Amino acid sequence: METIRIALIGYGNVGKAFADMLLRKEGFLREAFDVKAEITAICTRRLGGCMDAEGINTAALTEDKFDKSLDALTIIDAGEYDVMIELTPINIMTGMPATEHIRRALRLGKHVITANKGPIAWHYRELKNLAEEQGVSFCYEATVMDGVPVYNLTKQNLMGCRITEVEGILNATTNFILTEMEKGVSFEDAVEEGRRQGFVEADASMDIDGWDASAKLTALMNVLMDVEITPVDIRRTGIGGVTPEDIEEAKAHGKRIKLICRGFLEDGKPVGIVEPTLVEEGSLATTMMGTASYVTIVTDLMGGVTVIEEPFEPEIDHTAYGVLSDLLRVLTDNVAH
Ligand SMILES: NC(=O)c1ccc[n+]([C@@H]2O[C@H](COP(=O)([O-])OP(=O)(O)OC[C@H]3O[C@@H](n4cnc5c(N)ncnc54)[C@H](OP(=O)(O)O)[C@@H]3O)[C@@H](O)[C@H]2O)c1
Protein backbone atom coordinates (compact mmCIF):
# COMPACT_ATOMS: atom_id res chain seq x y z
CA MET A 1 0.00 0.00 0.00
CA GLU A 2 1.32 3.44 -0.94
CA THR A 3 1.52 6.27 1.61
CA ILE A 4 0.70 9.86 0.70
CA ARG A 5 2.21 12.35 3.12
CA ILE A 6 0.49 15.64 3.86
CA ALA A 7 1.74 18.94 5.30
CA LEU A 8 -0.97 21.17 6.77
CA ILE A 9 0.02 24.84 6.73
CA GLY A 10 -2.61 26.32 9.04
CA TYR A 11 -4.46 24.17 11.53
CA GLY A 12 -7.58 26.04 12.54
CA ASN A 13 -11.24 25.23 11.90
CA VAL A 14 -10.73 23.78 8.42
CA GLY A 15 -7.42 22.04 9.16
CA LYS A 16 -8.85 20.25 12.19
CA ALA A 17 -12.11 19.31 10.43
CA PHE A 18 -10.08 17.96 7.49
CA ALA A 19 -7.78 15.92 9.76
CA ASP A 20 -10.85 14.44 11.44
CA MET A 21 -12.51 13.65 8.08
CA LEU A 22 -9.31 11.97 6.90
CA LEU A 23 -9.49 9.60 9.88
CA ARG A 24 -13.16 8.89 9.13
CA LYS A 25 -12.34 8.10 5.48
CA GLU A 26 -9.22 5.99 6.11
CA GLY A 27 -11.04 2.80 5.00
CA PHE A 28 -12.34 4.45 1.84
CA LEU A 29 -8.85 5.63 0.82
CA ARG A 30 -7.49 2.13 1.35
CA GLU A 31 -10.27 0.46 -0.65
CA ALA A 32 -10.49 3.00 -3.49
CA PHE A 33 -6.81 3.90 -3.93
CA ASP A 34 -4.82 1.36 -1.86
CA VAL A 35 -3.38 4.41 -0.13
CA LYS A 36 -2.74 5.44 3.43
CA ALA A 37 -2.78 9.20 3.99
CA GLU A 38 -0.47 10.42 6.75
CA ILE A 39 -0.25 13.97 8.05
CA THR A 40 3.49 14.40 8.54
CA ALA A 41 3.73 18.14 9.21
CA ILE A 42 1.45 20.74 10.76
CA CYS A 43 2.05 24.37 11.52
CA THR A 44 0.21 27.31 13.01
CA ARG A 45 1.29 30.94 13.49
CA ARG A 46 1.12 30.87 17.26
CA LEU A 47 2.37 27.34 18.05
CA GLY A 48 5.00 26.87 15.34
CA GLY A 49 5.48 23.48 13.68
CA CYS A 50 5.21 19.79 14.39
CA MET A 51 6.85 17.21 12.10
CA ASP A 52 6.91 13.42 12.12
CA ALA A 53 7.76 11.55 8.93
CA GLU A 54 5.98 8.47 10.32
CA GLY A 55 2.71 10.38 10.70
CA ILE A 56 1.21 12.61 13.39
CA ASN A 57 -1.64 11.21 15.46
CA THR A 58 -3.93 14.23 15.09
CA ALA A 59 -6.53 12.69 17.43
CA ALA A 60 -4.01 12.98 20.28
CA LEU A 61 -2.12 16.11 19.20
CA THR A 62 -1.26 18.50 22.02
CA GLU A 63 0.38 21.95 21.99
CA ASP A 64 3.61 20.66 23.57
CA LYS A 65 4.30 18.65 20.37
CA PHE A 66 4.90 21.91 18.48
CA ASP A 67 8.26 23.63 18.12
CA LYS A 68 7.88 27.43 18.14
CA SER A 69 11.03 27.89 16.05
CA LEU A 70 9.46 26.13 13.02
CA ASP A 71 7.48 28.52 10.84
CA ALA A 72 5.49 27.82 7.66
CA LEU A 73 8.39 28.34 5.22
CA THR A 74 10.74 26.15 7.27
CA ILE A 75 8.14 23.38 7.35
CA ILE A 76 7.50 23.74 3.61
CA ASP A 77 11.25 23.53 2.87
CA ALA A 78 12.23 20.86 5.39
CA GLY A 79 9.10 18.74 5.85
CA GLU A 80 8.74 15.26 4.38
CA TYR A 81 5.49 15.39 2.45
CA ASP A 82 3.94 14.93 -0.99
CA VAL A 83 0.97 17.31 -0.73
CA MET A 84 0.99 20.73 0.93
CA ILE A 85 -2.45 21.91 2.06
CA GLU A 86 -2.59 25.68 2.56
CA LEU A 87 -5.19 26.65 5.16
CA THR A 88 -4.01 29.97 6.57
CA PRO A 89 -6.40 32.95 6.82
CA ILE A 90 -7.16 34.94 3.71
CA ASN A 91 -5.71 38.36 3.04
CA ILE A 92 -8.21 39.66 0.48
CA MET A 93 -6.02 42.64 -0.43
CA THR A 94 -2.81 40.72 -1.28
CA GLY A 95 -3.32 36.95 -1.21
CA MET A 96 -0.24 36.77 1.06
CA PRO A 97 1.41 34.95 2.77
CA ALA A 98 -0.57 32.02 1.36
CA THR A 99 0.64 32.70 -2.20
CA GLU A 100 4.26 32.57 -1.03
CA HIS A 101 3.61 29.26 0.78
CA ILE A 102 2.07 27.80 -2.39
CA ARG A 103 4.84 29.12 -4.70
CA ARG A 104 7.49 27.62 -2.46
CA ALA A 105 5.85 24.19 -2.29
CA LEU A 106 5.18 24.09 -6.04
CA ARG A 107 8.81 25.02 -6.78
CA LEU A 108 9.83 22.05 -4.65
CA GLY A 109 7.67 19.81 -6.85
CA LYS A 110 4.93 19.23 -4.26
CA HIS A 111 1.23 18.94 -5.05
CA VAL A 112 -0.76 21.80 -3.52
CA ILE A 113 -4.34 22.09 -2.28
CA THR A 114 -5.81 25.25 -0.82
CA ALA A 115 -9.12 26.49 0.64
CA ASN A 116 -7.72 30.04 0.68
CA LYS A 117 -9.21 32.11 -2.15
CA GLY A 118 -6.61 34.88 -1.81
CA PRO A 119 -4.00 33.19 -4.03
CA ILE A 120 -6.63 32.32 -6.67
CA ALA A 121 -7.96 35.88 -6.68
CA TRP A 122 -4.48 37.46 -6.93
CA HIS A 123 -2.00 35.04 -8.50
CA TYR A 124 -3.96 32.24 -10.14
CA ARG A 125 -2.31 32.23 -13.54
CA GLU A 126 1.23 32.33 -12.17
CA LEU A 127 0.53 29.46 -9.73
CA LYS A 128 -1.29 27.37 -12.33
CA ASN A 129 1.60 27.81 -14.81
CA LEU A 130 4.13 26.95 -12.11
CA ALA A 131 2.23 23.76 -11.21
CA GLU A 132 2.11 22.78 -14.90
CA GLU A 133 5.85 23.42 -15.34
CA GLN A 134 6.56 21.29 -12.28
CA GLY A 135 4.17 18.52 -13.36
CA VAL A 136 2.22 18.64 -10.08
CA SER A 137 -1.42 19.14 -9.13
CA PHE A 138 -2.78 22.46 -7.90
CA CYS A 139 -6.34 22.22 -6.52
CA TYR A 140 -8.59 24.82 -4.86
CA GLU A 141 -12.16 23.46 -4.87
CA ALA A 142 -13.00 24.75 -1.36
CA THR A 143 -12.20 28.38 -2.23
CA VAL A 144 -15.72 28.99 -3.57
CA MET A 145 -18.85 27.27 -2.18
CA ASP A 146 -16.79 24.89 -0.05
CA GLY A 147 -17.05 21.28 -1.22
CA VAL A 148 -19.75 21.89 -3.80
CA PRO A 149 -18.16 20.91 -7.11
CA VAL A 150 -17.73 24.09 -9.12
CA TYR A 151 -14.21 23.84 -10.53
CA ASN A 152 -14.24 20.05 -10.61
CA LEU A 153 -17.64 20.12 -12.34
CA THR A 154 -16.34 22.27 -15.16
CA LYS A 155 -13.05 20.38 -15.47
CA GLN A 156 -14.63 16.94 -15.55
CA ASN A 157 -18.20 17.18 -16.71
CA LEU A 158 -18.40 20.32 -18.81
CA MET A 159 -15.22 19.56 -20.72
CA GLY A 160 -15.13 21.36 -24.05
CA CYS A 161 -17.65 24.02 -22.98
CA ARG A 162 -16.58 27.66 -23.04
CA ILE A 163 -17.79 29.56 -19.99
CA THR A 164 -19.18 32.93 -20.94
CA GLU A 165 -20.74 34.10 -17.69
CA VAL A 166 -21.04 33.27 -14.00
CA GLU A 167 -23.78 34.49 -11.69
CA GLY A 168 -24.72 33.68 -8.14
CA ILE A 169 -24.98 34.34 -4.44
CA LEU A 170 -21.50 33.60 -3.17
CA ASN A 171 -21.46 35.02 0.36
CA ALA A 172 -23.46 33.16 3.00
CA THR A 173 -23.16 35.84 5.71
CA THR A 174 -24.78 38.62 3.69
CA ASN A 175 -27.51 36.28 2.46
CA PHE A 176 -28.23 35.32 6.07
CA ILE A 177 -28.42 38.99 7.13
CA LEU A 178 -30.78 39.87 4.27
CA THR A 179 -32.97 36.82 5.07
CA GLU A 180 -33.18 37.86 8.75
CA MET A 181 -34.00 41.45 7.79
CA GLU A 182 -36.93 40.15 5.73
CA LYS A 183 -38.27 38.64 8.97
CA GLY A 184 -38.12 42.08 10.58
CA VAL A 185 -34.82 41.56 12.44
CA SER A 186 -32.57 44.63 12.49
CA PHE A 187 -29.25 44.65 10.60
CA GLU A 188 -27.26 44.72 13.85
CA ASP A 189 -29.26 41.89 15.45
CA ALA A 190 -28.89 39.77 12.31
CA VAL A 191 -25.09 40.23 12.42
CA GLU A 192 -25.12 39.34 16.13
CA GLU A 193 -27.18 36.19 15.48
CA GLY A 194 -24.72 35.15 12.76
CA ARG A 195 -21.88 35.61 15.26
CA ARG A 196 -23.77 33.53 17.83
CA GLN A 197 -24.20 30.75 15.26
CA GLY A 198 -20.46 30.92 14.58
CA PHE A 199 -20.21 31.86 10.90
CA VAL A 200 -19.87 35.64 11.18
CA GLU A 201 -16.37 36.88 11.98
CA ALA A 202 -15.71 39.32 14.84
CA ASP A 203 -14.98 41.84 12.06
CA ALA A 204 -17.83 41.25 9.60
CA SER A 205 -16.88 44.14 7.31
CA MET A 206 -15.21 41.96 4.65
CA ASP A 207 -18.55 40.21 4.15
CA ILE A 208 -20.83 43.23 4.60
CA ASP A 209 -18.78 45.44 2.28
CA GLY A 210 -18.81 42.79 -0.44
CA TRP A 211 -15.07 42.04 -0.39
CA ASP A 212 -15.46 38.33 0.29
CA ALA A 213 -18.01 38.00 -2.54
CA SER A 214 -15.69 40.02 -4.82
CA ALA A 215 -12.74 37.72 -4.04
CA LYS A 216 -14.89 34.66 -4.82
CA LEU A 217 -16.19 36.17 -8.06
CA THR A 218 -12.61 37.04 -9.04
CA ALA A 219 -11.46 33.49 -8.31
CA LEU A 220 -14.33 32.04 -10.38
CA MET A 221 -13.66 34.36 -13.31
CA ASN A 222 -9.89 33.80 -13.26
CA VAL A 223 -10.28 30.03 -13.31
CA LEU A 224 -13.44 29.47 -15.34
CA MET A 225 -13.23 32.34 -17.84
CA ASP A 226 -9.43 32.39 -18.13
CA VAL A 227 -9.14 36.11 -17.32
CA GLU A 228 -6.59 37.84 -15.11
CA ILE A 229 -8.32 40.17 -12.65
CA THR A 230 -8.04 40.90 -8.93
CA PRO A 231 -10.73 41.76 -6.33
CA VAL A 232 -10.14 45.49 -6.79
CA ASP A 233 -11.31 45.17 -10.42
CA ILE A 234 -14.80 44.15 -9.28
CA ARG A 235 -17.52 46.85 -9.25
CA ARG A 236 -18.46 46.32 -5.62
CA THR A 237 -21.34 47.52 -3.46
CA GLY A 238 -21.91 45.84 -0.09
CA ILE A 239 -25.17 45.48 1.84
CA GLY A 240 -24.36 48.14 4.48
CA GLY A 241 -26.71 50.62 2.77
CA VAL A 242 -29.71 48.25 2.57
CA THR A 243 -32.41 49.52 4.95
CA PRO A 244 -35.54 47.81 6.37
CA GLU A 245 -37.52 50.25 4.21
CA ASP A 246 -35.72 48.99 1.07
CA ILE A 247 -36.59 45.41 2.03
CA GLU A 248 -40.27 46.31 2.64
CA GLU A 249 -40.49 48.22 -0.61
CA ALA A 250 -39.03 45.27 -2.51
CA LYS A 251 -41.56 42.94 -0.85
CA ALA A 252 -44.42 45.26 -1.79
CA HIS A 253 -43.38 44.87 -5.45
CA GLY A 254 -43.08 41.05 -5.23
CA LYS A 255 -39.29 41.22 -5.09
CA ARG A 256 -36.39 40.54 -2.74
CA ILE A 257 -32.96 42.09 -2.32
CA LYS A 258 -30.03 39.72 -2.76
CA LEU A 259 -26.28 40.33 -3.02
CA ILE A 260 -25.80 39.07 -6.56
CA CYS A 261 -22.39 38.47 -8.15
CA ARG A 262 -22.08 38.55 -11.93
CA GLY A 263 -19.07 38.05 -14.15
CA PHE A 264 -19.12 38.32 -17.95
CA LEU A 265 -17.18 39.65 -20.92
CA GLU A 266 -18.03 42.98 -22.55
CA ASP A 267 -16.20 43.70 -25.81
CA GLY A 268 -13.80 40.94 -24.83
CA LYS A 269 -13.01 42.57 -21.46
CA PRO A 270 -13.90 40.96 -18.11
CA VAL A 271 -16.58 42.71 -16.06
CA GLY A 272 -17.32 41.64 -12.50
CA ILE A 273 -20.17 43.15 -10.46
CA VAL A 274 -21.18 42.52 -6.84
CA GLU A 275 -24.22 44.51 -5.74
CA PRO A 276 -27.51 44.32 -3.85
CA THR A 277 -30.02 43.50 -6.58
CA LEU A 278 -33.82 43.41 -6.77
CA VAL A 279 -34.80 39.90 -7.84
CA GLU A 280 -38.29 38.65 -8.76
CA GLU A 281 -40.04 36.52 -6.16
CA GLY A 282 -39.94 32.90 -7.36
CA SER A 283 -36.62 33.24 -9.19
CA LEU A 284 -33.81 30.90 -8.14
CA ALA A 285 -31.99 33.64 -6.21
CA THR A 286 -35.03 34.32 -4.00
CA THR A 287 -35.20 30.68 -2.93
CA MET A 288 -31.71 30.95 -1.37
CA MET A 289 -32.49 31.52 2.28
CA GLY A 290 -30.11 31.86 5.23
CA THR A 291 -26.62 30.55 4.48
CA ALA A 292 -27.56 28.88 1.17
CA SER A 293 -25.65 29.91 -1.94
CA TYR A 294 -25.61 29.07 -5.64
CA VAL A 295 -23.73 29.69 -8.82
CA THR A 296 -24.95 29.46 -12.40
CA ILE A 297 -22.26 28.79 -14.95
CA VAL A 298 -23.32 29.87 -18.44
CA THR A 299 -21.66 27.91 -21.23
CA ASP A 300 -21.68 28.04 -25.03
CA LEU A 301 -22.76 24.42 -25.47
CA MET A 302 -24.99 23.72 -22.46
CA GLY A 303 -26.48 27.09 -21.54
CA GLY A 304 -26.73 27.62 -17.79
CA VAL A 305 -25.72 24.92 -15.33
CA THR A 306 -26.45 25.65 -11.67
CA VAL A 307 -25.09 24.21 -8.44
CA ILE A 308 -26.57 25.00 -5.02
CA GLU A 309 -25.00 24.73 -1.59
CA GLU A 310 -27.67 24.02 1.01
CA PRO A 311 -27.11 24.72 4.70
CA PHE A 312 -25.66 21.67 6.47
CA GLU A 313 -24.49 20.87 9.98
CA PRO A 314 -21.68 20.87 10.83
CA GLU A 315 -21.07 23.56 8.22
CA ILE A 316 -17.28 23.23 8.47
CA ASP A 317 -17.54 19.69 7.02
CA HIS A 318 -18.56 21.30 3.70
CA THR A 319 -15.18 23.01 3.55
CA ALA A 320 -13.28 19.99 4.84
CA TYR A 321 -14.93 17.91 2.13
CA GLY A 322 -13.77 20.43 -0.49
CA VAL A 323 -10.20 19.81 0.68
CA LEU A 324 -10.73 16.03 0.82
CA SER A 325 -12.22 16.01 -2.71
CA ASP A 326 -9.08 17.80 -3.91
CA LEU A 327 -6.93 15.15 -2.22
CA LEU A 328 -8.93 12.47 -4.04
CA ARG A 329 -8.27 14.41 -7.29
CA VAL A 330 -4.54 14.45 -6.55
CA LEU A 331 -4.66 10.69 -5.92
CA THR A 332 -6.71 10.06 -9.07
CA ASP A 333 -4.28 12.08 -11.18
CA ASN A 334 -1.04 10.86 -9.64
CA VAL A 335 -1.41 7.50 -7.94
CA ALA A 336 -1.91 4.38 -10.02
CA HIS A 337 -4.88 2.38 -8.72
N1 LIG B 1 -14.02 28.30 7.84
C1 LIG B 1 -14.69 28.17 6.71
O1 LIG B 1 -15.89 27.85 6.72
C2 LIG B 1 -14.00 28.33 5.38
C3 LIG B 1 -14.71 28.08 4.21
C4 LIG B 1 -14.04 28.18 2.96
C5 LIG B 1 -12.73 28.58 2.93
N2 LIG B 1 -12.07 28.86 4.11
C6 LIG B 1 -10.68 29.30 4.03
O2 LIG B 1 -9.85 28.30 4.62
C7 LIG B 1 -8.73 28.92 5.25
C8 LIG B 1 -8.67 28.46 6.71
O3 LIG B 1 -9.85 28.83 7.37
P1 LIG B 1 -10.07 28.51 8.92
O4 LIG B 1 -11.50 28.79 9.20
O5 LIG B 1 -9.52 27.17 9.23
O6 LIG B 1 -9.16 29.63 9.59
P2 LIG B 1 -8.66 29.68 11.12
O7 LIG B 1 -9.55 28.85 11.97
O8 LIG B 1 -8.44 31.10 11.43
O9 LIG B 1 -7.23 28.95 11.07
C9 LIG B 1 -6.13 29.49 10.41
C10 LIG B 1 -4.90 28.71 10.78
O10 LIG B 1 -3.80 29.27 10.08
C11 LIG B 1 -2.74 29.52 11.01
N3 LIG B 1 -1.90 30.59 10.50
C12 LIG B 1 -2.16 31.91 10.40
N4 LIG B 1 -1.12 32.56 9.83
C13 LIG B 1 -0.18 31.62 9.61
C14 LIG B 1 1.14 31.67 9.09
N5 LIG B 1 1.68 32.80 8.64
N6 LIG B 1 1.83 30.51 9.02
C15 LIG B 1 1.31 29.36 9.47
N7 LIG B 1 0.07 29.24 9.98
C16 LIG B 1 -0.67 30.36 10.04
C17 LIG B 1 -3.46 29.86 12.30
O11 LIG B 1 -2.56 29.73 13.37
P3 LIG B 1 -2.85 30.42 14.81
O12 LIG B 1 -4.20 29.89 15.24
O13 LIG B 1 -1.74 29.93 15.64
O14 LIG B 1 -2.87 31.89 14.56
C18 LIG B 1 -4.54 28.78 12.26
O15 LIG B 1 -4.01 27.55 12.67
C19 LIG B 1 -8.93 30.42 5.11
O16 LIG B 1 -8.17 30.91 4.02
C20 LIG B 1 -10.41 30.56 4.82
O17 LIG B 1 -10.70 31.72 4.06
C21 LIG B 1 -12.67 28.73 5.31
The ligand as an SDF file (V2000), in Angstrom:
LIG
                    3D

 48 52  0  0  0  0  0  0  0  0999 V2000
  -14.0200   28.2980    7.8410 N   0  0  0  0  0  0  0  0  0  0  0  0
  -14.6870   28.1660    6.7120 C   0  0  0  0  0  0  0  0  0  0  0  0
  -15.8850   27.8500    6.7150 O   0  0  0  0  0  0  0  0  0  0  0  0
  -13.9960   28.3260    5.3760 C   0  0  0  0  0  0  0  0  0  0  0  0
  -14.7140   28.0780    4.2100 C   0  0  0  0  0  0  0  0  0  0  0  0
  -14.0430   28.1830    2.9590 C   0  0  0  0  0  0  0  0  0  0  0  0
  -12.7280   28.5760    2.9310 C   0  0  0  0  0  0  0  0  0  0  0  0
  -12.0720   28.8640    4.1100 N   0  0  0  0  0  0  0  0  0  0  0  0
  -10.6770   29.2970    4.0310 C   0  0  0  0  0  0  0  0  0  0  0  0
   -9.8530   28.2990    4.6160 O   0  0  0  0  0  0  0  0  0  0  0  0
   -8.7300   28.9170    5.2530 C   0  0  0  0  0  0  0  0  0  0  0  0
   -8.6670   28.4590    6.7090 C   0  0  0  0  0  0  0  0  0  0  0  0
   -9.8530   28.8340    7.3660 O   0  0  0  0  0  0  0  0  0  0  0  0
  -10.0740   28.5060    8.9150 P   0  0  0  0  0  0  0  0  0  0  0  0
  -11.5030   28.7900    9.1960 O   0  0  0  0  0  0  0  0  0  0  0  0
   -9.5220   27.1660    9.2280 O   0  0  0  0  0  0  0  0  0  0  0  0
   -9.1610   29.6280    9.5870 O   0  0  0  0  0  0  0  0  0  0  0  0
   -8.6560   29.6840   11.1200 P   0  0  0  0  0  0  0  0  0  0  0  0
   -9.5520   28.8490   11.9740 O   0  0  0  0  0  0  0  0  0  0  0  0
   -8.4400   31.1000   11.4320 O   0  0  0  0  0  0  0  0  0  0  0  0
   -7.2340   28.9460   11.0660 O   0  0  0  0  0  0  0  0  0  0  0  0
   -6.1310   29.4910   10.4100 C   0  0  0  0  0  0  0  0  0  0  0  0
   -4.8980   28.7050   10.7770 C   0  0  0  0  0  0  0  0  0  0  0  0
   -3.7990   29.2740   10.0780 O   0  0  0  0  0  0  0  0  0  0  0  0
   -2.7450   29.5150   11.0090 C   0  0  0  0  0  0  0  0  0  0  0  0
   -1.8980   30.5920   10.5040 N   0  0  0  0  0  0  0  0  0  0  0  0
   -2.1610   31.9090   10.4000 C   0  0  0  0  0  0  0  0  0  0  0  0
   -1.1210   32.5620    9.8290 N   0  0  0  0  0  0  0  0  0  0  0  0
   -0.1760   31.6230    9.6130 C   0  0  0  0  0  0  0  0  0  0  0  0
    1.1360   31.6690    9.0850 C   0  0  0  0  0  0  0  0  0  0  0  0
    1.6750   32.7970    8.6390 N   0  0  0  0  0  0  0  0  0  0  0  0
    1.8330   30.5140    9.0180 N   0  0  0  0  0  0  0  0  0  0  0  0
    1.3070   29.3560    9.4690 C   0  0  0  0  0  0  0  0  0  0  0  0
    0.0690   29.2440    9.9760 N   0  0  0  0  0  0  0  0  0  0  0  0
   -0.6680   30.3620   10.0370 C   0  0  0  0  0  0  0  0  0  0  0  0
   -3.4570   29.8610   12.2960 C   0  0  0  0  0  0  0  0  0  0  0  0
   -2.5590   29.7320   13.3700 O   0  0  0  0  0  0  0  0  0  0  0  0
   -2.8500   30.4180   14.8070 P   0  0  0  0  0  0  0  0  0  0  0  0
   -4.2040   29.8940   15.2350 O   0  0  0  0  0  0  0  0  0  0  0  0
   -1.7390   29.9280   15.6450 O   0  0  0  0  0  0  0  0  0  0  0  0
   -2.8670   31.8910   14.5630 O   0  0  0  0  0  0  0  0  0  0  0  0
   -4.5420   28.7850   12.2640 C   0  0  0  0  0  0  0  0  0  0  0  0
   -4.0060   27.5530   12.6670 O   0  0  0  0  0  0  0  0  0  0  0  0
   -8.9280   30.4250    5.1120 C   0  0  0  0  0  0  0  0  0  0  0  0
   -8.1680   30.9090    4.0240 O   0  0  0  0  0  0  0  0  0  0  0  0
  -10.4060   30.5610    4.8210 C   0  0  0  0  0  0  0  0  0  0  0  0
  -10.6950   31.7240    4.0610 O   0  0  0  0  0  0  0  0  0  0  0  0
  -12.6690   28.7340    5.3120 C   0  0  0  0  0  0  0  0  0  0  0  0
  1  2  1  0
  2  3  2  0
  2  4  1  0
  4  5  1  0
  4 48  2  0
  5  6  2  0
  6  7  1  0
  7  8  2  0
  8  9  1  0
  8 48  1  0
  9 10  1  0
  9 46  1  0
 10 11  1  0
 11 12  1  0
 11 44  1  0
 12 13  1  0
 13 14  1  0
 14 15  2  0
 14 16  1  0
 14 17  1  0
 17 18  1  0
 18 19  2  0
 18 20  1  0
 18 21  1  0
 21 22  1  0
 22 23  1  0
 23 24  1  0
 23 42  1  0
 24 25  1  0
 25 26  1  0
 25 36  1  0
 26 27  1  0
 26 35  1  0
 27 28  2  0
 28 29  1  0
 29 30  1  0
 29 35  2  0
 30 31  1  0
 30 32  2  0
 32 33  1  0
 33 34  2  0
 34 35  1  0
 36 37  1  0
 36 42  1  0
 37 38  1  0
 38 39  2  0
 38 40  1  0
 38 41  1  0
 42 43  1  0
 44 45  1  0
 44 46  1  0
 46 47  1  0
M  CHG  2   8   1  16  -1
M  END
$$$$
